[in-house]
Amino acid sequence: MKSSKMKYSKGAHMRSLPIDTTVVTQHTVKINGAVIPYTAKTGTQPVWDDMGAPIASLHYTYYTRNNIKDRASRPLLISFNGGPGSGSVWMHLAYTGPRILKIDDEGYPVQPYGVKENPFSILDIADIVYVNPANTGYSRTIPESGKEVDRSKFFGINADISYLAEWLNTFVSRNNRWRSPKYIIGESYGGTRVSGLALELQNRQWMYLNGVIMVSPADYKVLRNGGPVSNALHLPYFTAAAWHHKALPPTLQQKDLLEILPESEAYTLDVLIPALAKGGFLSDTEKKEVAKKIAYYSGLHEKEILEHNLAVPTQYFWKALLRDRGGYTTGRLDSRYLGLDRQLSGQSPDYSAELTSWLHSFTPAINYYLQEELKFKTDIKYNMFGPVRPWDNSNDNTRDNLRQAMAQNPYLHVMYQSGYYDGATTYFNAKYSMWQVDPSGRMQDRFSFKGYRSGHMMYLRREDLQNANNDIRDFIKRTLSNGKAARYER
């Protein structure tokens, strides 16, 4: 990798963020055996108010493959992470970009920290921009704090979608990408974000997409509502995590993961949801039968399941699964990771084993990479998680907005990607959410789901990094229009 032809509008280190600036560097990466020359442009671009004054400056990194004669036909992938309040570091430096973390093949940190080439990046077939929303990464509101900041313009489901759509309009115009096929990808809360952006971009910016990709998406229509469906949907994830830790009965443990998950899913839909719906009116006999089956599919004890009235919270599962099997806790976002608590008893782990492991490697890597390889020099702190609370979750219509965007735009397809060991936004929750987007079922051929043997950030495991990037590559190739008109036919 080499860098050259750098331009930087405001040299030297700065404690205040430049509102509008760029740094350009040149690089190469070998993807699937082919050397790809590319340009990296990282910098800041303003968010404007109604009077045209800057009210925030968003930091972004934009990668374009060199030597492309027809940029109009080259796809553009717009990438967001979630939180809300999370920087774009995660997918940028571990999934689709040309450089990824130095970690082991299962995703655990190794020293010295740093980055290496991503041999599976999708930069061979698409240009990519990684966007940091306000107060994440290097992005900041203007001013950065104080009563002058109108937080209602940034920190809520609908405000976030509105200003980001405006910002993308400016970005696409500045970079002459209006003719390009466009895709948006969002991880975790980013799934909510891109679901809403799909319609906002169409109806307010007149920008039509070819695809929406949701990585470990959070659907708060399920997660925050609780109740029988929400509680029951945890079970297939329990099955997956218990299988990974060899905590299931021999009849299940001896089978492959993908052989047993359909069993657990069917039981969840056909028996567990109706049983939980009966609540306290479920007979004692039925309750014991259900507890026995949950224990069979989860590795937990029947007694503790009954003590939770059959609705075992995920945080209890992370604490209890290995209590009698080595005394470790399991990770929330990726249950392959193990933690050590002060005491074995309790209802939830002391800390998130997986997140502390990830921050080990991501934080030094992104700071090094942006400043030393991409030459963005600043004394501003890179916010892995920024101050965006309180966050306004009201009027969340993003699921139906996605359906409306798809109905209006025959080109628009959606792909879900989830790790089986993700206990925060579980893979079965993602499947259920996908099933609920279009109740008519008339657009189901435009949805797809891909699962992986890892967690929330499934791309940290090398095998899944390759598979998941190939799935995106195939999705993009499959959803390009290739000259076909966007219309419905009877």
Secondary structure, DSSP 8 states (H G I E B T S, - for coil): -------BTT-S--SS--SSEEEEEEEEEEETTEEEEEEEEEEEEEEE-TTS-EEEEEEEEEEEESS-S-GGGS-EEEEE--TTTB-THHHHTTTSSSEEE-B-TTS-B-SS--EEE-TT-GGGT-EEEEE--TTSBT-EESSSSSTTS-GGGTSBHHHHHHHHHHHHHHHHHHTT-TTS-EEEEEETHHHHHHHHHHHHHHHHH----SEEEEES---HHHHTT-HHHHHHTTHHHHHHHHHHTT-S-HHHHTS-HHHHHHHHHHHIIIIIHHHHHTGGGS-HHHHHHHHHHHHHHHS--HHHHHHTTT---HHHHHHHTTTTTTS-EE-SS-TTSEE--S-S-SSS-SS-HHHHHHHHHHHHHHHHIIIIIS-----S--BSB----S-B--S--HHHHHHHHHHH-TT-EEEEEEETT-SSS-HHHHHHHHHHH-TT-TTGGGEEEEEESS-TTGGGSHHHHHHHHHHHHHHHHHH--TT--S----
